[in-house]
Amino acid sequence: MTTKEDIRTVVKALKANNFNVQYLDKAKDAVPLILDLIPRDATLEMAGSMSVVQLGLQEKLKERGNTGLEFPRPGEVPSRKDVLLVSTNAVTLDGKLVNLDGMGNRVAGMIYGVKKVILLVGQNKIVRDLDEALERVKMVIAPYHAKYLGLKTPCAYTGECNDCDSPMRICNITTILWKKPPMMDFTIILVGEDLGLGWDPAWPQERIEKIQSTYRKEIQEFMAKLPPPPYRSK
């Protein structure tokens, strides 16, 4: 279970790793904070973050005139964005950010080239260490995500990583941010509620099902906006 002590430990570790961190008990309180952090004329990259979509931030940003919020089309090379607003697959107790990505658009901006990075992180993304982070992604996040995107990958059928060669594989790139990248404007907003996709199989089933059902609701709308194959199957 995620405890208050875990959260305090993560916040302290992230600050020690040079990240700007703000903690909020309620996810809804992150909305006005994030809107204040993003200039109204900024071009954004969101890379399909369910944590961000879950709070309705995409629509709020569109309504006020921010651009660049659509998922890239096949063969499209995204232009440089002002702000990357996403989440992370996992954050370790010693303050490392771990991500696996299919195309690289989500993780590339965390490393270099975006003026401002904002990560919205639910408490369910907290893990003990790097081994648990990679295990969580390979055995929970990627298989579940692939299944509900309708991808024809082995993990979508088996529920676990098979280190496949599928052209639809969504874990081609792994990044670990040990410290904040130099000269990056990088803010992490950690909330004391579950956001996005990720859980420990040992958690109570009620908590896991709540995370899953919220994700399924949001992913249905997200899938309708996805470009055609190879990103998803008909």
C-alpha positions, -999 to +999 in steps of 0.1 A: +000+000+000+011+036-006+016+053+027+021+089+038+056+080+047+062+067+011+050+100-002+072+120+022+102+099+012+095+104-026+091+141-022+123+144-003+142+122-028+129+141-058+140+174-043+174+159-035+176+150-072+170+186-081+134+184-093+109+210-084+082+191-065+048+201-052+025+177-033-013+180-032-037+157-013-064+160-039-059+155-076-085+182-085-063+208-068-036+202-094-058+216-122-056+253-114-019+249-104-010+233-138-030+259-157-011+286-139+022+270-148+014+269-186+014+302-206-018+307-226+001+310-258+022+279-252+022+249-276+019+217-258+028+180-261+007+156-239+016+122-256-016+105-245-012+108-208-042+092-191-034+110-158-038+143-176-069+133-195-085+120-163-085+155-148-100+171-180-069+192-186-067+186-223-102+202-229-095+231-205-063+239-223-080+237-257-108+260-245-084+287-235-065+285-268-034+263-262-024+243-293-004+211-301-026+188-280-034+162-307-017+129-310+009+128-339-001+111-371+020+083-387+051+097-403+045+131-387+075+147-371+063+168-342+075+204-341+092+217-310+068+223-282+069+248-254+054+225-227+054+188-221+025+178-198+025+141-191+029+116-163+055+090-156+052+052-155+069+050-121+088+070-095+111+052-071+114+059-034+148+074-040+135+098-066+142+082-100+117+085-129+112+054-150+094+052-183+089+028-212+077+043-244+067+031-279+076+060-302+097+081-278+078+113-281+068+112-245+102+104-230+123+125-254+108+158-242+115+148-206+152+148-214+159+177-238+143+202-262+111+213-244+111+246-225+090+233-196+082+198-184+052+192-160+046+157-147+013+149-130+019+118-108-006+099-088+004+081-056-001+047-074+030+054-095+053+051-065+074+020-064+103+008-041+131+007-066+142+003-103+135-034-103+099-029-091+095-001-116+104-022-146+084-051-133+053-029-129+056-016-164+062-050-180+037-070-161+010-045-154+010-012-173+021-022-208+000-054-211-032-037-199-026-006-220-019-027-251-050-048-246-073-018-244-057+000-273-066-031-293-030-039-302-020-073-315+009-078-292+017-109-272+013-091-239-022-080-248-032-116-249-010-131-221-010-102-197+027-101-193+058-090-213+072-114-238+100-091-251+083-094-284+092-083-320+057-071-328+056-039-349+029-027-325+052-031-295+047-002-271+079-006-250+107+001-274+124+027-254+133+028-217+145+059-199+156+065-163+160+100-150+184+097-122+185+135-116+168+165-132+183+171-167+205+202-165+190+235-175+155+220-177+124+237-162+110+206-146+080+205-122+066+173-107+031+175-091+025+145-069-010+139-057-023+117-028-048+099-051-045+073-078-042+087-113-036+070-146-026+034-151-005+014-125-010-007-095+006-034-074-011-068-079-009-072-041-032-042-035-069-047-025-089-057-055-113-028-049-085-003-054-072-020-085-106-022-101-112+015-094-079+023-112-088+000-141-124+012-145-114+049-146-087+041-171-111+021-193-136+050-194-109+075-204-092+052-229-124+047-249-124+085-257-087+085-263-088+056-288-114+074-309-088+102-315-059+079-323-045+078-358-050+046-379-025+016-378+003+009-370-006+025-337-037+005-332-057-023-350-091-020-365 
